[in-house]
């Protein structure tokens, strides 16, 4: 078993070139992520993750020297950012199309689990109950509606209690 120690530790390219490539790529990505319009309402969605993965793959060749110029890596990253921005714009202009995320799917209606919707998304009753507990509910009975949102989060709308008065009529 032979180890080529020279190829492990002696750079094949100029160290200055590596520093310049890394610096230019980093600054271009930093500026793109900082100034291009991106949704930041909730957690990272599937389309955001796709952009990050594609950008990482696209620019690694520019940083490592696989492309002949840094410009090729930056241009490819710009194309990916352009498409991501266009798709976000399309999703904003045509929200009923649900381009970036799936529409909300109801999981509970009037205290009853909607088993057909749970099966469709491969969600178990235990997973729904876990989400309800995180919203302060130990049973679906007190829930008017619960939805699996397009970003994967649950939203819960509680039933109103009959003995509750409107806030301005409550006695302290």
N, C-alpha and C positions, 0 to 999 in steps of 0.2 A: 504494500500500500504506500504509494508515493504521494507526497504533498508538494505542490509547486508553490513554495513560500513566496517567491517573487511575485507571482500573479495575484496572490492574496493581498499583499501589502504595498506593492509598488504600482502607483497609478499609471494607467495606459494613456490618459489624456492629461492635459494641462490642469493643474489645480485651480489656477485663476479662471480658466474657462468654466469649470464646474461651479465655482462661486458666482460667476456672472450669470450662467444659465439659471441656477437656483434662485438668485436674487430677482432677475427679470420675471421669471414665471411666478414667483411668490407675489411680487408687487402687482402684476397684472391680475392675478386671481383675487388678491385682497381688494383691489379697486372694483373689480366686477362684483364680488359678493357685497361690497359695501354700498355701491351706488346704483346697481341695477335693481329695478323694482322686483321684490320677491315677497310672497305671502309670509307673514310672521304671526298670524292670528293664533294658531295652535302649535302643536308639536310638528316635527318634520313628517311630511306626508310621503307617500310612495314616489310621487313625481320629483320631490326634492331629493330623496335618496338616490334616485336614478341619475339626476344631474351631478351629484357629488361623485358617484362611482364613475360616470362617463368622463367627467373632468379629470379625475385622478388618472384614469387610463390614458386620456389624450395627452396630458401634459408631462407624464413621466418620461416619454420618449424625448421631449424637448429638453427636459432637465438632464437626462442621462446622456444625451448626445446621439440618440437613435435617428433623430431627424438631422438634416444637414444644417438647419438653422432654428433658432428659437422662434422665429416668426411662424414657422409651420405649426408648432405646438400651440402658440398663442392664437393663431387663426382658427385652429380646430376647436379650442376652448371657446372662442368667440361664437362660432357656429352653434355649439351646444347651448351656450347662454342665450343666443338669439332665439333658437327654437323653444327653449324653456320659457322665455319671456313672452313669446308669441302665444304659446299654449295657455299660459296664465291669463293673458289678455283675452283670448278666446273664451276661456272659462268665465271671466268677468263679464264679457259682453253677452254671452249666451249661457246663463247659469242653469237653464233647464236641461242642457246637454250633458252636464256633469262630466266634463272632459277630464279633469284632474282627479276627481274623487267620486266614489259611488254616492248615490243619493242616500239619505237616511233610511234605515229599515226598521220598522216597528217590531219590538221584541215582546212588549207587554201592552195589552189593551184592557183597561178597566179591571186591573188586578189579575188577569189571566195571561199566562205565558202563551205566546204564539209559536207553537212547536214547529209548524211548517217553515216559518222564517228562520228559526234557530237551526233547523236541519239544513236549510239552504246555505247558511253561513258556517255550518259545522261548529256551532256553539252549544256547549252542554248546559244543562240546568245549573250545575255547580258554578260555571263561569258567569252566568246571569246573576245568580245569587251573590257571588263575590262582588260584582259591580253594584248591586243594590246595597250591600253592606257598606261599601265605600261611599254611598250616598245617604247613609243613616237609616236604611230600611232593612228589617230582618225578614220581610215577607213581601211578595208581590201584591198582596191584598190592598195595601195602602197606596198603590201606584196607579195613577190614571193612565199614563203612557210612559213607555221607555223606548228609546231608539238606539240602535247602533249607528253612530254617525259615520260619515264617509272617511274620516281620519282614524277610525277604529275606537273612538271613545264612546262611552255611554252617556246619554242625557236622560234624566228622569224627571217626570212631571207628577207630583203627588196629587192624590185626591184631596179635595177640600173637605174639611170636617164640617158637618151640618151645624154643630153647636158653636162654630166660630162666627163672631160678628166681624163686620168690616173693621179695619184698623181704627177709624175715627170713632167707632161706637164701643170699643173695648173699655171695660172698667179696670182701673189699676188698683 
